[in-house]
Amino acid sequence: MTKNSPLGIGIIGTGFTAKRRAEAINQDDRARLVAVSGRTPERTAAFCETHHTQPQEDWQALIGDRDIDLIIVCTINSIRAEPIEAALNAGKHVVTEYPLCLDPEKAADLIQLARSRNLLLHVEHIELLGGLHQALLSHLPQIGTVNYARYITLSAQRPVSQRWSYHLDDFGFPLSAALSRIHRFTDALGQVDTVYCQARFWETQSRYYSACLCNAQLGFASGAIADIIYGKGDRFWRSERTLEVHGDQGTLIFSVQDGQLIRGEDITPITFPRRRGLFTQDTQAILDRLLDNKPLYVTPEASLYSLRVADAARQSAQSQQMIRLS
C-alpha cells in the first residue's frame, strides 16, 4: 500500500451497506474495489457486475487476495467476528458495521489483536456523523446540566418475513444490534453507572419473531437518567423516532427532519442536513486515516464501551435486576 497507488479493498457481503460502500469506493480515486464475496454466487455475480469488480468464491479467498489491503465486513451480526479475526491475522486493515461482534469480550480481543499488529480496526458509527447528532452536540451547552433524556425508535412493519434481522441469534439482543441508540448517549453524556432493561419478543418459529420491544434506563455518572425505547415489527401501528434531552436551562427535541430548542415560551427551530451521503463520508475518513494518518471521528474503544452498556441491558432483561457497571 502506497500513496501513489489506489488502496485495494475487498468487501464481504452484498447487502445495503455493501452497496453504499462499493459506490463510495468507486467514486474515490484513492481506492480500488478489487473483489467481493457474498452468500450466494448468483447474488454476488450481480453485485459485482453492477459495481465493476470481481467475485470471490468465499470470504476466506477474499482475505487471501494479495491485492487487497483493506477488508470491509458487511455480514450479519452473529458471524461477523470470524472474518474480522481472520483478516487481522492475515495483516489486513478492517472496517466493519456495528456491533464489532455480539460478545463484548470477543470485541475487546479483536481490538487488542488489531493494536498488536498495528492495523486499523474501524467500527462504523455514521450516526455520529449525521446532522441530528452534530446539532445535538452543538446545542447541548445551551440547556445547561442534563437531567433527563429519552430516545424512542419504533418501526411499524407488516407483514414481517423471516429474515436475519428478526432472528434472536442472528440479529442478537436488539440494543446490541441497534447499538447507535446507546452510543448516541454515551458519546453525548459520558459514563454510565447503572442499567435496567425490560425486553419482550413475540416469537413465531425457529427463533424468529414478528416483533420486539426493549426499554432500557441508563443512569449516568453525571446524574442524568436516559430512557431508550426500541421496538419494531407487527405489534406497532405507527413508526416514531424522537430524541429529547432535558436540562436545567432548556429542552432539546429532535425528530428525523428537524429539532427545537425550548426555553419556556421561547422556541427556536433547529435545522440540520438530512441523513444522506454518510457512508461516503465514513469511507473518505477511512482513506484519510490510512493514507494521510488523519484521526477518525470514532475509536473502536468508544464503540466497545457502548457495546458493554448494551450487554448490561441484555443481562438486566434476563435477570430482571439493575446492573451496575464498574
MIVEX-719084 format. One record per residue (C-alpha): residue in one letter; x, z, y. Coordinates in Angstrom, 3 decimals, decimal comma. Example, Ala and Ser with C-alpha at 12.3 -4.5 7.8 and 13.67 -1.06 7.14 Angstrom:
<sites>
('A' (12,300 7,800 -4,500))
('S' (13,670 7,140 -1,060))
</sites>
This chain:
<sites>
('M' (0,000 0,000 0,000))
('T' (1,429 -1,067 3,360))
('K' (0,014 -1,543 6,831))
('N' (0,849 -5,245 6,625))
('S' (-1,344 -5,954 3,603))
('P' (-5,020 -5,105 3,046))
('L' (-5,782 -1,893 1,190))
('G' (-7,013 -2,699 -2,315))
('I' (-10,331 -0,978 -3,031))
('G' (-12,429 -0,644 -6,179))
('I' (-15,996 0,645 -6,362))
('I' (-17,575 2,463 -9,303))
('G' (-21,326 1,909 -9,079))
('T' (-23,709 -0,779 -7,844))
('G' (-26,484 1,220 -6,149))
('F' (-27,474 1,613 -2,500))
('T' (-24,323 3,431 -1,375))
('A' (-22,069 0,984 -3,221))
('K' (-23,759 -1,892 -1,379))
('R' (-23,181 -0,252 2,005))
('R' (-19,540 0,382 1,088))
('A' (-18,992 -3,210 -0,030))
('E' (-20,484 -4,520 3,221))
('A' (-18,251 -2,229 5,288))
('I' (-15,107 -3,196 3,351))
('N' (-15,788 -6,912 3,674))
('Q' (-16,157 -6,517 7,444))
('D' (-12,727 -4,884 7,873))
('D' (-9,528 -6,969 7,713))
('R' (-7,538 -3,883 6,753))
('A' (-9,223 -3,671 3,346))
('R' (-9,983 -5,904 0,358))
('L' (-12,647 -5,278 -2,257))
('V' (-10,708 -6,016 -5,446))
('A' (-13,251 -5,218 -8,168))
('V' (-16,413 -3,312 -9,072))
('S' (-17,646 -1,642 -12,261))
('G' (-21,286 -0,800 -12,958))
('R' (-23,589 0,491 -15,674))
('T' (-24,755 -2,938 -16,897))
('P' (-22,882 -6,288 -17,000))
('E' (-25,830 -8,175 -15,501))
('R' (-26,259 -5,924 -12,514))
('T' (-22,511 -5,722 -11,936))
('A' (-22,169 -9,522 -12,024))
('A' (-24,984 -9,935 -9,490))
('F' (-23,443 -7,282 -7,223))
('C' (-20,023 -8,960 -7,365))
('E' (-21,457 -12,397 -6,593))
('T' (-23,227 -11,009 -3,523))
('H' (-20,163 -9,151 -2,236))
('H' (-17,496 -11,717 -3,203))
('T' (-15,474 -9,685 -5,667))
('Q' (-14,703 -9,430 -9,390))
('P' (-16,414 -7,321 -12,071))
('Q' (-14,530 -4,923 -14,314))
('E' (-15,864 -4,070 -17,759))
('D' (-15,833 -0,304 -17,114))
('W' (-14,541 2,298 -14,675))
('Q' (-11,502 3,035 -16,838))
('A' (-10,345 -0,576 -16,457))
('L' (-11,061 -0,432 -12,721))
('I' (-8,869 2,643 -12,299))
('G' (-6,098 0,940 -14,265))
('D' (-6,025 -2,086 -11,934))
('R' (-2,641 -2,089 -10,171))
('D' (-4,036 -3,965 -7,161))
('I' (-6,343 -1,058 -6,337))
('D' (-5,125 1,750 -4,065))
('L' (-8,452 3,472 -3,390))
('I' (-11,391 4,177 -5,704))
('I' (-14,856 4,745 -4,225))
('V' (-17,087 6,629 -6,652))
('C' (-20,824 5,952 -6,326))
('T' (-22,128 7,210 -9,668))
('I' (-24,948 9,618 -10,430))
('N' (-24,176 13,272 -9,750))
('S' (-23,781 14,532 -13,319))
('I' (-20,988 12,114 -14,332))
('R' (-19,021 11,953 -11,078))
('A' (-16,209 14,385 -11,881))
('E' (-14,691 12,428 -14,785))
('P' (-13,834 9,179 -12,930))
('I' (-12,659 11,156 -9,889))
('E' (-10,237 13,160 -12,007))
('A' (-9,030 10,060 -13,857))
('A' (-8,460 8,177 -10,594))
('L' (-6,441 11,031 -9,089))
('N' (-4,356 11,314 -12,260))
('A' (-3,703 7,577 -12,006))
('G' (-2,338 8,012 -8,480))
('K' (-5,337 6,523 -6,658))
('H' (-6,907 7,796 -3,463))
('V' (-10,569 8,708 -3,961))
('V' (-13,717 8,631 -1,850))
('T' (-16,987 9,983 -3,230))
('E' (-20,508 10,789 -2,192))
('Y' (-21,564 14,412 -2,004))
('P' (-21,566 16,530 -4,044))
('L' (-17,998 16,153 -5,267))
('C' (-19,453 17,408 -8,559))
('L' (-22,199 19,834 -9,504))
('D' (-19,842 22,650 -10,583))
('P' (-18,055 24,293 -7,605))
('E' (-15,138 25,468 -9,756))
('K' (-14,543 21,955 -11,067))
('A' (-14,792 20,673 -7,496))
('A' (-12,110 23,171 -6,444))
('D' (-9,879 21,948 -9,288))
('L' (-10,278 18,338 -8,136))
('I' (-9,348 19,255 -4,563))
('Q' (-6,259 21,066 -5,811))
('L' (-5,331 18,076 -8,004))
('A' (-5,520 15,717 -5,028))
('R' (-3,467 18,077 -2,903))
('S' (-0,783 18,461 -5,582))
('R' (-0,443 14,670 -5,857))
('N' (-0,558 14,102 -2,096))
('L' (-3,622 11,883 -2,435))
('L' (-6,688 11,513 -0,249))
('L' (-9,892 13,004 -1,678))
('H' (-12,682 12,408 0,814))
('V' (-16,229 13,643 0,254))
('E' (-18,542 11,583 2,446))
('H' (-20,878 13,550 4,719))
('I' (-22,340 10,910 7,000))
('E' (-24,967 13,356 8,287))
('L' (-22,166 14,905 10,375))
('L' (-21,518 11,518 11,992))
('G' (-25,166 10,889 12,800))
('G' (-26,744 11,152 16,227))
('L' (-29,001 14,062 15,295))
('H' (-26,131 16,310 14,215))
('Q' (-23,982 15,359 17,188))
('A' (-26,913 16,123 19,505))
('L' (-27,386 19,473 17,746))
('L' (-23,743 20,452 18,232))
('S' (-23,628 19,340 21,871))
('H' (-26,797 21,273 22,804))
('L' (-26,165 24,480 20,830))
('P' (-24,313 26,201 23,716))
('Q' (-27,418 25,778 25,879))
('I' (-29,604 28,008 23,690))
('G' (-27,213 30,971 23,539))
('T' (-26,911 33,103 20,411))
('V' (-28,712 31,537 17,448))
('N' (-31,161 33,925 15,786))
('Y' (-33,201 31,671 13,504))
('A' (-33,117 28,086 12,221))
('R' (-35,322 26,053 9,927))
('Y' (-34,748 22,685 8,265))
('I' (-37,681 21,063 6,467))
('T' (-37,327 17,919 4,365))
('L' (-40,427 16,880 2,430))
('S' (-40,687 13,441 0,831))
('A' (-44,107 12,415 -0,474))
('Q' (-43,709 9,887 -3,289))
('R' (-46,220 8,480 -5,757))
('P' (-46,053 7,277 -8,342))
('V' (-42,729 8,832 -9,394))
('S' (-40,838 6,836 -12,005))
('Q' (-38,378 8,290 -14,499))
('R' (-35,144 7,776 -12,589))
('W' (-31,988 9,853 -12,395))
('S' (-32,852 11,441 -9,040))
('Y' (-35,848 13,092 -10,745))
('H' (-33,902 14,400 -13,735))
('L' (-32,932 18,067 -13,980))
('D' (-29,441 17,368 -15,353))
('D' (-28,504 14,038 -13,772))
('F' (-29,543 14,999 -10,224))
('G' (-28,619 18,653 -10,558))
('F' (-30,028 21,582 -8,599))
('P' (-31,757 19,976 -5,590))
('L' (-29,849 21,846 -2,872))
('S' (-26,523 20,924 -4,533))
('A' (-27,558 17,291 -4,900))
('A' (-29,011 17,145 -1,383))
('L' (-26,022 19,054 -0,044))
('S' (-26,336 17,832 3,540))
('R' (-29,240 20,254 4,090))
('I' (-26,862 23,181 3,702))
('H' (-23,765 21,511 5,120))
('R' (-25,504 20,775 8,403))
('F' (-25,994 24,536 8,889))
('T' (-22,580 25,679 7,642))
('D' (-20,953 23,164 9,998))
('A' (-23,004 24,364 12,972))
('L' (-23,451 28,094 12,259))
('G' (-20,423 29,049 10,159))
('Q' (-20,023 31,566 7,349))
('V' (-22,897 32,500 5,036))
('D' (-23,146 36,089 3,780))
('T' (-26,346 36,098 1,707))
('V' (-28,538 33,558 -0,103))
('Y' (-32,034 33,951 -1,515))
('C' (-33,854 30,995 -3,064))
('Q' (-37,037 30,098 -4,889))
('A' (-37,405 26,796 -6,758))
('R' (-40,174 25,064 -8,658))
('F' (-40,208 21,903 -10,774))
('W' (-43,213 20,009 -12,086))
('E' (-41,712 18,728 -15,339))
('T' (-43,086 15,720 -17,195))
('Q' (-40,959 14,984 -20,263))
('S' (-37,317 14,740 -21,408))
('R' (-36,057 16,840 -18,457))
('Y' (-37,702 14,543 -15,906))
('Y' (-40,007 15,947 -13,238))
('S' (-42,582 14,461 -10,910))
('A' (-41,883 16,863 -8,036))
('C' (-39,614 19,704 -6,981))
('L' (-39,589 22,303 -4,232))
('C' (-36,763 24,594 -3,079))
('N' (-36,977 27,234 -0,367))
('A' (-33,668 28,936 0,443))
('Q' (-32,928 31,550 3,084))
('L' (-29,341 31,844 4,321))
('G' (-28,055 34,930 6,098))
('F' (-25,057 34,096 8,288))
('A' (-22,176 36,339 9,281))
('S' (-23,247 35,818 12,903))
('G' (-26,581 37,476 12,158))
('A' (-28,558 34,234 12,221))
('I' (-31,113 33,525 9,499))
('A' (-31,881 29,971 8,352))
('D' (-34,639 28,660 6,089))
('I' (-34,103 25,433 4,179))
('I' (-37,132 23,768 2,607))
('Y' (-36,530 20,727 0,404))
('G' (-39,257 19,040 -1,606))
('K' (-40,058 15,624 -2,995))
('G' (-42,441 13,924 -5,363))
('D' (-46,128 13,536 -6,097))
('R' (-47,176 17,094 -5,157))
('F' (-46,728 16,268 -1,472))
('W' (-49,036 14,109 0,605))
('R' (-47,125 14,000 3,884))
('S' (-43,421 13,431 4,466))
('E' (-41,661 15,536 7,079))
('R' (-38,151 16,029 8,396))
('T' (-37,840 18,653 11,109))
('L' (-34,924 20,775 12,296))
('E' (-35,451 23,799 14,555))
('V' (-32,827 26,145 15,991))
('H' (-33,959 29,177 17,996))
('G' (-31,550 31,001 20,301))
('D' (-31,923 33,825 22,804))
('Q' (-31,842 31,313 25,671))
('G' (-33,841 28,416 24,255))
('T' (-35,001 26,391 21,271))
('L' (-33,915 23,026 19,875))
('I' (-36,375 20,932 17,868))
('F' (-35,375 17,643 16,233))
('S' (-37,294 15,031 14,287))
('V' (-35,844 11,877 12,751))
('Q' (-36,202 9,985 16,037))
('D' (-35,689 12,416 18,910))
('G' (-35,445 16,024 19,991))
('Q' (-36,337 18,590 22,626))
('L' (-34,611 21,470 24,393))
('I' (-37,274 24,070 25,182))
('R' (-36,822 26,883 27,686))
('G' (-40,228 28,349 28,464))
('E' (-42,212 25,715 30,365))
('D' (-39,099 23,584 30,817))
('I' (-38,944 20,919 28,076))
('T' (-36,024 18,480 28,158))
('P' (-36,143 15,391 25,921))
('I' (-33,077 14,704 23,764))
('T' (-32,328 11,171 22,644))
('F' (-29,732 10,086 20,121))
('P' (-28,786 6,921 18,211))
('R' (-30,783 6,052 15,100))
('R' (-29,192 6,533 11,678))
('R' (-27,519 3,133 11,319))
('G' (-24,014 1,989 10,508))
('L' (-22,838 5,411 9,335))
('F' (-21,270 4,162 6,106))
('T' (-19,331 1,649 8,190))
('Q' (-18,127 4,473 10,478))
('D' (-17,152 6,547 7,468))
('T' (-15,284 3,621 5,867))
('Q' (-13,420 2,927 9,095))
('A' (-12,450 6,601 9,331))
('I' (-11,061 6,461 5,779))
('L' (-8,932 3,432 6,594))
('D' (-7,755 5,093 9,817))
('R' (-6,678 8,102 7,757))
('L' (-4,832 6,139 5,090))
('L' (-3,208 3,519 7,329))
('D' (-2,679 5,404 10,607))
('N' (-2,760 9,046 9,438))
('K' (-5,669 9,913 11,742))
('P' (-7,655 13,050 10,891))
('L' (-11,004 12,696 9,169))
('Y' (-14,208 14,231 10,529))
('V' (-14,705 16,483 7,487))
('T' (-12,476 18,153 4,902))
('P' (-13,159 18,448 1,169))
('E' (-12,814 22,221 1,558))
('A' (-15,749 22,240 4,009))
('S' (-17,827 20,272 1,517))
('L' (-16,797 22,676 -1,250))
('Y' (-17,898 25,653 0,834))
('S' (-21,383 24,218 1,312))
('L' (-21,459 23,462 -2,444))
('R' (-20,681 27,122 -3,202))
('V' (-23,581 28,152 -0,961))
('A' (-25,852 25,670 -2,756))
('D' (-24,773 27,013 -6,144))
('A' (-25,509 30,530 -4,944))
('A' (-29,029 29,271 -4,181))
('R' (-29,259 27,972 -7,750))
('Q' (-28,160 31,331 -9,118))
('S' (-30,657 33,114 -6,890))
('A' (-33,529 30,876 -8,031))
('Q' (-32,659 31,609 -11,650))
('S' (-32,176 35,361 -11,275))
('Q' (-34,808 35,888 -8,530))
('Q' (-32,185 38,042 -6,801))
('M' (-30,358 37,766 -3,495))
('I' (-26,790 36,524 -3,913))
('R' (-24,087 37,939 -1,668))
('L' (-21,126 35,637 -1,035))
('S' (-17,688 37,213 -0,848))
</sites>
